[in-house]
């Protein structure tokens, strides 16, 4: 089910590929198969209340995985791609007590946080 939610969220970004055709399920399926297990493992750690370290780990893991989506999702900011994935995972796994995390991810600060992760991981 999570794979379907992530697929839907990424398709909803609506960014055309190089040949200006929309991104298709077949384009994203290999990425999902490769990365959903690892992303799920990191997201499941949020179930006990979402510590800052767990959130940072999830963002870093997503940033690394999102690098492979760059050719498919051209024209969309890399922070927006990462946040789309992280927000989907948080909605699925974070408990209601982690409402602060949802608010953080919906703020403008979240894109800056993701950009900082990119700069740290890919100097």
BELCOR-V717994 format. One line per field, one symbol per residue. phi: phi as a letter, one per 30 degrees, with the letter a starting at -180 (. if undefined). burial: I if it has 9 or more other C-alpha atoms within 8 Angstrom, else O. A space follows every 10 residues. Layout:
BEGIN
phi->???
burial->???
END
This chain:
BEGIN
phi->.deddddddd ddeidddedi cddceddced ddedceeddd edddddecki dddddddddd ddedddedde ddcdjcdddd dddedddddd edcddedcee dddddccddd dddddddedd dbd
burial->OOOOIIIOII IOOOIIIOOO OOIOOOOIIO IIOOIIOOII OIIIIIIOII OOOIIOIIII IIIIIIOOII OIIIOIOOII IIIIIIIIII OOIIIOOIOO IIOIIOOOOI IIOIIOIIOO OOO
END
